[in-house]
């Protein structure tokens, strides 16, 4: 990602102004309204701003958010965008001072608060609806609870250390009160509408003293299982390999429908997805490895830990019918293609861009190509077609960026690190093709 200049100072300043305790805070009463809603399906719940794999629902959610970044949660927006969801009476929330890992069970893996308060915060059938200044609007809100922050909690809110979770630690879907009735879908609080996990922070936009939190649950809920996608590479003759492989899958909640696994120094890479069991009528979970220049698939095998899940494989694709409580591990094994040619790959972290490369052959021929990364960490590869024996010079010309500067942070050719080029503007590496017929693969990583 380009390192920003002006923005580095602007964002913290805005955040500081928003979170700074006003001089009159001691004279104000700060209020929070928490509401719980039951929905027929995950598709009935709109997503938070960041659709990614931090999201803790067992299936992907419905429409994109109706909010912009920093916009406070609004009960009218919630009602308009979740028309099929109904209030839940008797739902509990807990507040704490941070995030303390996850509770794991048939409900999946749900974040919980750290140092939970002993205050009981439970929704009632109907309660007065307050505006952002804490004034009674004369309307009422169902399936909600209003509570006032004490001085300590108010100080926490203005120091970014007041957090809310749906349910209670150890029982995030309230099985003790509603056995097997609900599965987590989404939680959004105050202006924290970013990731889709079960813990969000509470703060107050400047000039206001009342905010809302909304928690959404599906009923009836599925049980959870786990799919692990594992990447291995084979090496011969002591070769070491660094490579990043792209997978298309409905397991990921990223809007691109893709994720990547990066093998470093031949060490396997893997990622886990806690997802809904495959019930009758559900589509199976699917994953497919994209073909990658310079590599070929040797094998793909999916194994159920307890034998209750089923799977099929075809080429680079796997289809998994996931059983409740089971773990399915799909292992992809690749090896370098021994075609004796040069491959150049580009990977960018945090952001994307267009990067110019030039290659000089052992006989001083020059070739150029631009590689465009379209998603962070997903590589773009240039199959140069060059097969002359000898040493190649590879140069990357770092582009200008509107928000700062690109830095080259890593270069690896056939698993062997070469000095990173930093801010460039020209980054250099070398690669060799020998008489053994092996290919050469160079990966440039920028931030």
C-alpha positions as CSV (number, residue, x, y, z in Angstrom):
1,X,0.0,0.0,0.0
2,X,1.3,3.5,-0.7
3,X,2.4,5.1,2.6
4,X,0.2,8.2,2.9
5,X,1.5,11.6,3.7
6,X,-1.1,14.2,4.5
7,X,-3.6,11.5,5.4
8,X,-1.3,10.1,8.2
9,X,-2.0,13.3,10.2
10,X,-5.6,14.0,9.2
11,X,-7.1,10.7,10.3
12,X,-5.7,10.7,13.8
13,X,-6.7,14.3,14.2
14,X,-10.3,13.6,13.2
15,X,-10.4,10.6,15.5
16,X,-9.1,12.6,18.3
17,X,-11.7,15.3,17.9
18,X,-14.4,12.7,17.7
19,X,-13.3,10.7,20.8
20,X,-12.1,13.6,22.9
21,X,-14.2,14.0,26.1
22,X,-16.0,17.4,25.9
23,X,-15.6,19.7,28.8
24,X,-19.3,19.4,29.7
25,X,-19.2,15.5,29.7
26,X,-19.5,15.4,33.4
27,X,-22.8,17.2,33.3
28,X,-24.3,14.9,30.6
29,X,-25.9,11.5,30.9
30,X,-24.6,9.2,28.2
31,X,-27.1,6.6,27.0
32,X,-26.9,3.5,24.9
33,X,-29.9,1.6,23.4
34,X,-29.3,-2.0,22.5
35,X,-31.8,-3.9,20.3
36,X,-32.0,-7.5,19.2
37,X,-33.6,-8.9,16.1
38,X,-34.6,-12.3,14.8
39,X,-34.4,-12.9,11.0
40,X,-35.5,-15.9,8.8
41,X,-32.2,-16.1,6.9
42,X,-28.7,-14.6,6.7
43,X,-29.7,-13.0,3.4
44,X,-32.3,-10.9,5.3
45,X,-29.5,-9.1,7.2
46,X,-27.4,-6.4,5.6
47,X,-23.7,-6.6,6.0
48,X,-21.3,-4.3,7.8
49,X,-18.9,-2.0,5.9
50,X,-16.1,-4.5,5.5
51,X,-17.2,-7.8,3.9
52,X,-14.3,-10.0,4.8
53,X,-13.4,-13.2,6.7
54,X,-13.4,-11.5,10.1
55,X,-17.2,-11.8,9.7
56,X,-18.4,-14.4,12.2
57,X,-21.8,-15.5,10.7
58,X,-21.9,-19.1,9.5
59,X,-23.2,-18.0,6.0
60,X,-22.7,-14.8,4.1
61,X,-25.1,-11.9,4.7
62,X,-27.4,-10.1,2.4
63,X,-27.2,-6.6,0.9
64,X,-24.3,-4.3,1.4
65,X,-24.5,-1.8,4.2
66,X,-26.7,1.3,3.8
67,X,-24.2,3.3,6.0
68,X,-21.2,5.3,5.1
69,X,-18.0,5.2,7.2
70,X,-18.5,7.0,10.5
71,X,-22.2,7.3,10.2
72,X,-24.0,6.5,13.4
73,X,-26.4,3.5,13.7
74,X,-30.0,4.7,13.1
75,X,-33.1,2.6,14.1
76,X,-35.0,3.9,11.1
77,X,-32.2,2.8,8.7
78,X,-32.1,-0.6,10.5
79,X,-35.8,-1.1,10.2
80,X,-36.0,-0.1,6.5
81,X,-33.1,-2.4,5.6
82,X,-34.1,-5.5,7.6
83,X,-37.9,-5.6,7.0
84,X,-38.3,-9.3,7.6
85,X,-36.6,-9.2,11.1
86,X,-38.6,-9.0,14.3
87,X,-37.8,-7.9,17.9
88,X,-36.4,-10.3,20.5
89,X,-37.5,-9.8,24.1
90,X,-35.2,-11.1,26.8
91,X,-31.9,-10.9,24.9
92,X,-28.8,-10.1,26.9
93,X,-25.7,-8.1,26.1
94,X,-22.5,-7.6,28.0
95,X,-20.1,-4.7,28.1
96,X,-16.4,-4.9,28.7
97,X,-13.1,-3.1,28.1
98,X,-11.8,-5.0,25.0
99,X,-11.9,-8.3,23.1
100,X,-10.9,-11.5,24.8
101,X,-10.8,-14.1,22.0
102,X,-13.7,-16.3,20.9
103,X,-16.3,-18.7,22.4
104,X,-16.4,-21.8,20.2
105,X,-19.3,-24.2,19.9
106,X,-22.1,-25.5,17.6
107,X,-22.8,-21.8,17.0
108,X,-19.4,-21.3,15.4
109,X,-16.6,-19.1,16.8
110,X,-17.9,-15.8,18.3
111,X,-15.9,-13.0,19.8
112,X,-16.4,-12.1,23.5
113,X,-15.6,-9.0,25.6
114,X,-12.7,-8.8,28.0
115,X,-13.4,-8.1,31.7
116,X,-17.2,-8.2,31.3
117,X,-19.3,-6.1,33.6
118,X,-21.7,-7.7,36.0
119,X,-24.5,-5.4,34.8
120,X,-27.5,-7.3,33.4
121,X,-28.5,-5.6,30.1
122,X,-31.6,-7.4,28.8
123,X,-34.1,-6.3,26.1
124,X,-37.7,-5.6,27.0
125,X,-40.9,-5.7,24.8
126,X,-40.9,-2.0,24.3
127,X,-39.0,1.0,25.6
128,X,-38.9,4.8,24.8
129,X,-37.0,5.9,21.7
130,X,-34.5,8.6,22.3
131,X,-32.8,10.8,19.7
132,X,-29.0,11.3,19.4
133,X,-29.1,13.9,22.2
134,X,-31.0,11.6,24.6
135,X,-34.3,13.4,24.3
136,X,-37.5,11.3,24.3
137,X,-39.0,11.3,20.7
138,X,-42.4,10.2,21.9
139,X,-42.0,7.0,19.9
140,X,-41.1,3.6,21.2
141,X,-38.7,0.9,20.1
142,X,-39.5,-2.8,20.5
143,X,-37.1,-5.6,21.6
144,X,-34.6,-3.1,23.0
145,X,-33.2,-1.8,26.3
146,X,-32.0,1.7,27.3
147,X,-29.2,2.1,29.8
148,X,-27.2,5.0,31.2
149,X,-23.5,4.8,31.4
150,X,-21.9,5.4,34.8
151,X,-18.9,7.7,35.1
152,X,-16.4,4.9,34.6
153,X,-18.2,3.6,31.5
154,X,-18.4,7.1,30.1
155,X,-14.6,7.5,30.5
156,X,-14.2,4.1,28.8
157,X,-16.3,5.2,25.8
158,X,-14.2,8.3,25.3
159,X,-11.0,6.3,25.5
160,X,-12.1,3.7,23.0
161,X,-12.3,1.0,25.6
162,X,-16.1,0.4,26.0
163,X,-17.1,-2.7,24.1
164,X,-20.4,-4.5,23.6
165,X,-21.0,-8.2,22.8
166,X,-24.2,-9.9,21.8
167,X,-25.2,-12.6,24.4
168,X,-22.9,-13.2,27.3
169,X,-19.3,-14.7,27.5
170,X,-19.7,-18.5,27.3
171,X,-23.2,-18.2,25.9
172,X,-23.1,-15.8,22.9
173,X,-26.4,-17.0,21.4
174,X,-28.3,-17.3,24.7
175,X,-28.8,-21.1,24.5
176,X,-29.4,-21.1,28.2
177,X,-32.6,-19.0,27.7
178,X,-33.5,-19.9,24.1
179,X,-32.2,-23.5,23.5
180,X,-31.1,-24.0,19.9
181,X,-33.1,-21.0,18.7
182,X,-30.7,-18.5,17.4
183,X,-27.5,-18.1,15.3
184,X,-25.4,-15.0,15.1
185,X,-25.7,-12.8,12.0
186,X,-24.4,-9.3,12.7
187,X,-23.7,-6.7,15.4
188,X,-23.2,-2.9,14.8
189,X,-22.8,-0.2,17.5
190,X,-22.6,3.5,17.6
191,X,-20.3,4.3,14.7
192,X,-18.6,0.9,14.7
193,X,-20.1,-0.7,11.6
194,X,-16.9,-2.1,10.1
195,X,-16.2,-5.8,10.7
196,X,-18.9,-8.5,11.1
197,X,-17.8,-9.9,14.5
198,X,-19.7,-10.2,17.8
199,X,-17.9,-7.5,19.6
200,X,-18.1,-3.8,18.7
201,X,-17.0,-0.6,20.5
202,X,-19.1,2.2,21.8
203,X,-18.2,5.9,21.3
204,X,-20.2,9.1,20.8
205,X,-20.1,11.3,17.7
206,X,-19.2,14.9,18.7
207,X,-22.1,16.8,20.3
208,X,-24.2,13.7,20.9
209,X,-24.8,11.6,24.1
210,X,-27.0,8.7,22.8
211,X,-26.1,5.9,20.4
212,X,-27.7,2.6,19.3
213,X,-26.5,-1.0,18.9
214,X,-28.4,-3.6,16.8
215,X,-27.7,-7.3,17.0
216,X,-29.2,-9.7,14.4
217,X,-29.8,-13.5,14.7
218,X,-31.2,-16.1,12.4
219,X,-33.7,-18.7,13.4
220,X,-33.6,-21.7,13.1
221,X,-29.8,-21.7,13.1
222,X,-27.5,-24.2,11.4
223,X,-24.8,-25.9,13.3
224,X,-21.2,-25.2,12.4
225,X,-18.3,-27.2,10.9
226,X,-14.8,-26.3,9.7
227,X,-13.2,-26.4,6.3
228,X,-9.4,-26.1,6.2
229,X,-7.7,-25.4,2.9
230,X,-4.0,-26.4,2.9
231,X,-1.3,-25.6,0.4
232,X,1.9,-27.7,0.0
233,X,4.6,-27.6,-2.6
234,X,7.1,-30.3,-3.6
235,X,10.8,-29.5,-4.0
236,X,13.7,-31.4,-5.5
237,X,17.4,-31.0,-5.2
238,X,17.3,-28.7,-2.2
239,X,15.3,-26.1,-4.1
240,X,13.4,-23.6,-1.9
241,X,10.2,-21.9,-3.1
242,X,8.2,-18.9,-2.1
243,X,4.9,-18.6,-4.0
244,X,1.4,-17.2,-3.5
245,X,-1.6,-19.3,-4.8
246,X,-5.1,-17.9,-5.5
247,X,-8.3,-19.8,-4.7
248,X,-11.9,-19.0,-5.8
249,X,-14.4,-20.1,-3.2
250,X,-17.8,-19.5,-1.6
251,X,-16.1,-20.1,1.7
252,X,-14.7,-16.6,1.7
253,X,-16.9,-13.6,2.4
254,X,-14.6,-11.3,0.5
255,X,-16.5,-9.6,-2.4
256,X,-13.9,-10.9,-4.9
257,X,-14.8,-14.5,-4.0
258,X,-11.1,-15.2,-3.7
259,X,-8.4,-15.8,-1.1
260,X,-4.7,-16.6,-1.3
261,X,-2.2,-18.9,0.5
262,X,1.4,-18.0,0.5
263,X,4.1,-20.7,0.8
264,X,7.4,-19.5,2.2
265,X,10.6,-21.6,2.0
266,X,8.6,-24.7,1.1
267,X,6.6,-24.5,4.3
268,X,2.9,-25.4,3.9
269,X,0.2,-22.7,4.3
270,X,-3.4,-23.1,5.4
271,X,-6.5,-21.2,6.4
272,X,-9.6,-22.2,8.3
273,X,-13.3,-21.3,7.7
274,X,-15.9,-22.0,10.4
275,X,-19.1,-22.3,8.3
276,X,-22.6,-23.6,8.4
277,X,-23.3,-27.3,8.0
278,X,-24.7,-28.2,4.6
279,X,-28.4,-28.9,5.2
280,X,-30.8,-30.3,2.6
281,X,-31.3,-27.8,-0.2
282,X,-28.1,-25.9,0.7
283,X,-25.4,-25.4,-1.9
284,X,-22.1,-27.3,-1.0
285,X,-19.0,-25.4,0.0
286,X,-16.7,-25.1,-3.0
287,X,-13.1,-24.2,-3.6
288,X,-11.0,-24.1,-6.8
289,X,-7.3,-23.3,-7.2
290,X,-6.5,-21.0,-10.1
291,X,-3.9,-22.2,-12.5
292,X,-0.6,-20.4,-12.0
293,X,2.2,-19.9,-14.5
294,X,5.2,-21.9,-13.5
295,X,3.3,-24.4,-11.3
296,X,1.2,-27.5,-11.8
297,X,-1.2,-29.3,-9.5
298,X,0.1,-32.7,-8.4
299,X,-2.8,-33.8,-6.2
300,X,-6.0,-32.6,-4.3
301,X,-7.4,-34.6,-1.5
302,X,-10.2,-33.7,1.0
303,X,-10.5,-35.7,4.2
304,X,-13.3,-35.6,6.8
305,X,-12.1,-35.8,10.4
306,X,-14.9,-38.0,11.6
307,X,-16.3,-39.3,8.4
308,X,-19.6,-37.5,8.6
309,X,-19.0,-35.0,5.8
310,X,-18.8,-35.9,2.1
311,X,-16.7,-34.3,-0.7
312,X,-15.8,-34.7,-4.3
313,X,-12.8,-33.4,-6.3
314,X,-12.3,-32.8,-10.0
315,X,-9.0,-31.3,-11.2
316,X,-8.4,-28.3,-9.1
317,X,-11.9,-28.1,-7.7
318,X,-13.4,-29.5,-4.5
319,X,-17.1,-29.6,-3.4
320,X,-17.8,-30.2,0.3
321,X,-21.1,-31.1,2.0
322,X,-20.1,-30.2,5.6
323,X,-21.5,-32.0,8.6
324,X,-22.2,-30.4,11.9
325,X,-19.1,-30.6,14.2
326,X,-16.9,-32.0,11.5
327,X,-13.6,-30.7,10.1
328,X,-12.8,-31.2,6.4
329,X,-9.2,-30.6,5.3
330,X,-8.6,-30.1,1.6
331,X,-4.9,-30.3,0.7
332,X,-3.5,-29.0,-2.6
333,X,0.0,-30.1,-3.6
334,X,1.8,-28.3,-6.4
335,X,5.2,-28.6,-8.0
336,X,7.2,-26.2,-10.2
337,X,6.8,-26.8,-13.9
338,X,10.1,-27.9,-15.3
339,X,9.8,-26.0,-18.6
340,X,13.1,-24.2,-18.2
341,X,11.5,-20.7,-18.5
342,X,11.5,-17.5,-16.5
343,X,8.4,-16.3,-14.6
344,X,8.0,-13.0,-12.8
345,X,5.3,-12.4,-10.2
346,X,4.0,-9.3,-8.5
347,X,2.3,-9.2,-5.1
348,X,1.1,-6.0,-3.3
349,X,0.0,-5.7,0.4
350,X,-2.9,-3.6,1.7
351,X,-3.6,-2.0,-1.7
352,X,-3.3,-2.6,-5.4
353,X,-1.5,-1.0,-8.4
354,X,0.1,-1.3,-11.8
355,X,3.8,-2.1,-11.8
356,X,6.3,-1.9,-14.7
357,X,8.9,-4.6,-15.2
358,X,11.9,-5.0,-17.5
359,X,13.9,-8.1,-18.2
360,X,17.4,-8.2,-19.8
361,X,18.3,-11.7,-21.1
362,X,21.8,-13.2,-21.0
363,X,22.3,-12.1,-24.6
364,X,21.2,-8.5,-23.8
365,X,17.7,-8.6,-25.3
366,X,15.2,-6.4,-23.4
367,X,11.5,-7.2,-22.7
368,X,9.0,-5.1,-20.8
369,X,5.6,-5.8,-19.2
370,X,3.3,-4.2,-16.7
371,X,1.7,-6.3,-14.0
372,X,-1.5,-5.2,-12.3
373,X,-2.5,-6.5,-8.9
374,X,-6.3,-6.4,-8.4
375,X,-6.5,-7.5,-4.8
376,X,-4.0,-7.3,-1.9
377,X,-1.8,-10.4,-1.7
378,X,-3.2,-12.0,-4.8
379,X,-0.2,-12.2,-7.3
380,X,-0.1,-11.3,-10.9
381,X,2.3,-13.4,-13.0
382,X,4.2,-12.8,-16.2
383,X,5.1,-15.9,-18.1
384,X,8.0,-14.4,-20.1
385,X,8.5,-17.4,-22.4
386,X,12.3,-16.8,-22.0
387,X,14.4,-19.9,-21.9
388,X,18.0,-18.8,-22.7
389,X,20.5,-20.4,-20.3
390,X,22.3,-17.9,-18.1
391,X,21.6,-15.0,-15.8
392,X,18.7,-12.6,-16.2
393,X,18.5,-9.0,-14.9
394,X,15.0,-8.1,-13.7
395,X,14.0,-4.5,-12.8
396,X,10.8,-3.1,-11.3
397,X,10.1,0.6,-11.8
398,X,8.1,1.7,-8.7
399,X,5.1,3.8,-9.7
400,X,4.0,7.1,-8.3
401,X,1.0,6.8,-6.0
402,X,-1.6,9.4,-5.2
403,X,-1.4,8.9,-1.5
404,X,2.3,8.3,-0.9
405,X,5.1,6.0,-1.9
406,X,5.3,2.3,-2.8
407,X,8.1,0.4,-1.0
408,X,9.5,-2.9,-2.2
409,X,9.7,-5.0,1.0
410,X,10.7,-8.5,-0.4
411,X,12.2,-10.2,-3.4
412,X,12.4,-14.0,-3.7
413,X,13.8,-15.9,-6.7
414,X,13.3,-19.7,-6.4
415,X,12.8,-19.4,-2.6
416,X,16.1,-17.5,-2.1
417,X,15.7,-13.9,-0.7
418,X,17.4,-11.1,-2.5
419,X,17.9,-7.6,-1.1
420,X,14.6,-5.6,-1.0
421,X,14.6,-2.4,-3.0
422,X,12.9,-0.1,-0.6
423,X,11.6,3.1,-2.2
424,X,13.5,2.4,-5.4
425,X,12.7,4.0,-7.7
426,X,14.2,1.0,-9.5
427,X,14.2,-2.4,-7.8
428,X,16.7,-5.0,-9.1
429,X,16.9,-8.8,-8.9
430,X,18.7,-11.6,-10.8
431,X,17.6,-15.1,-11.8
432,X,19.3,-17.9,-13.6
433,X,18.3,-20.7,-15.9
434,X,20.6,-23.8,-16.0
435,X,20.9,-26.9,-18.1
436,X,18.9,-28.9,-15.6
437,X,15.6,-27.7,-17.3
438,X,14.3,-26.1,-14.1
439,X,12.2,-23.0,-14.3
440,X,13.1,-19.7,-12.5
441,X,10.3,-18.0,-10.5
442,X,10.8,-14.5,-9.0
443,X,8.2,-12.9,-6.7
444,X,8.3,-9.1,-5.9
445,X,6.3,-7.9,-2.9
446,X,5.4,-4.2,-2.4
447,X,3.7,-2.3,0.4
